Structure formats: structure tokens, C-alpha cells
Amino acid sequence: MTENTAQSFGSGSFHGEVNRSSAPRDVAGGGQPRVKSHDAGKAPFATPQHAKVPRLSRTKKSLIGIIGLAQLGLATAAGIDLARRDPKRIHGPKAFWYAVLPLNWIGPIAYFMSGRKLGRK
């Protein structure tokens, strides 16, 4: 155990207390100890303050939601069509197309474009 840690344990109030004797001092801030972001209650693996994560606007969030619903609707329609369609009217085995459908946009579009045999029953 280091000397600073032993002093903190000995004081009886270790939780959240900064050992003022070893903390770096901020000269412009009136000599107050600087507290790093991970010392201020954040996890040590938190995003650094210089790497700000951009926030999405309400419009962009709505657009992403609409696109996601469209993708989910397309995949659902392809799955329902595949389940109801006779295996003789499908190019390839049904198991293959069920494996392809979860692929974003590509799977359902590929099924509708080339997986179905079009024509009369």
C-alpha cells in the first residue's frame, strides 16, 4: 500500500475524498486540486472530454426510426411470402432463403428479385 492510500484509510472517510497533499494543483483556479474526469464519479474508460460524441437531432432520430421500420417491414413481408409460397415456386431451397432474409436490405430484396418464380399457379 502506498503512503497516500494508507493516509486515506486512516482518516476514516475514504469514499470520494481527494488526498489534497498529492493532488496536482491548478494555479489559475486558486490552488484547488484538479479532479480528472475518471475521478469525478465516471468510469476510467469513459469517453475523454476532447472526444465529444455528436448528438442526433430529433429529425435525424425520426428518420433513422422510419428507415428501420421500413427495413423491418420489408423483411417481414418477405418472410410471410416465403412461408406461404409453395416450394415449387421458389428458386432454391426455403432454408437458404430463410438464412438470407435477416441480412439488412439485401436479403429481402434478393428474395423478391430472384428468389420467387413468378407466373401463374
N, C-alpha and C positions, 0 to 999 in steps of 0.2 A: 504494500500500500504506500502511496506517495504521502509526503508530508501534508500537502493541501487536503487530500482526502481524509486523512486522519484528523485534521483540524475540523473539517466539516462534520464528521461523525461525532466528534467530541462536543460540538456545540449543541447538539440535541435537535436542531432544526435544519436538516439536510435537504428537505424537499424544496426544489425550486430556488434555493438560495445560491447566489453567486459569491464565490470566495473573493472578496474585494482586494485582497493583498496580491493575488496573482492575475487578476483580470486586466487586459490591456486597457489603457486609458485613452479617452477621446479628448484631445486638448481643446478643440473648438466647442465641445459640449459641456464645458465647465468641469472637466475632470471626472465625469461619470464613467463607469465601466461600460465598454461596448458589449452588447449581447448579440451573438451570432444568431442567424435565423433558426438553426437547429437547437440552440439553447433556449429559445423563446417558446418552447412547447411544441415545436414542429419536429417531425421525424428527421433524422440526419440525411435521409435520401430524398428529401423534398426538393422540388424544383428550385434552383437558385434564383435569386431575385433578379439577376440580369437576364435571365431567360424567361421572359413573360410569355404566358400562353395566351394566344388571342382568343377572345370570347366571341361566340357567334351571335349575330343579331337575331331577333325574333323571326324576321323574314327568312333568314337562311335556315334556321331550325325548322320552320314550317315546310320549306322547300325540301329539305332532307327527309322529313317525315312523309311528305306526299310521294316522293320518289321511292322510298322504302315500301310504302303501301302498294304502289303500282307494281313493284317487283314481286312482292308477296302475292298480289292478286294474279299476276301472270303465272307464277309457279303453281298456285292453287288451281287455276283453270287448266293448266297443262296436266296436273296430277289427276284431276277429275276426268278429263278427256281420256287419259291413258287408262284409268281404271275401268271406264265404261266401254272402251273400244275393244272390239274382237281382235285377238292376237293375229288373225289372218290379215287384218287391215293396218298392220304396223310393220315398218321396216325394222327388222331385228327383234331380239327378244325384249319382252316387257321389263325384265330385270335390269337390262342395260339402260333403258330409258328412265327407270326409277332411280338408278345411280347417277344419271346425268342431270336430272331435274334440279337438285339442290344447288348446282353451280349458278352463281349470280347471273342473271340476264341470259347468259349463253345457253344454259341447259333448256329452259322453256322455249326460247326462240328456236334453238336447233330442233327440238321436238316438233314444234309447229311447222317449221320449214321443211324438214326432211324425214321426220320420224313417222308421219302418218301417210298412209296410202289414201289418196283422195279418189273419189268416184262413187258410184252407186253401190249399194249393198249387194 
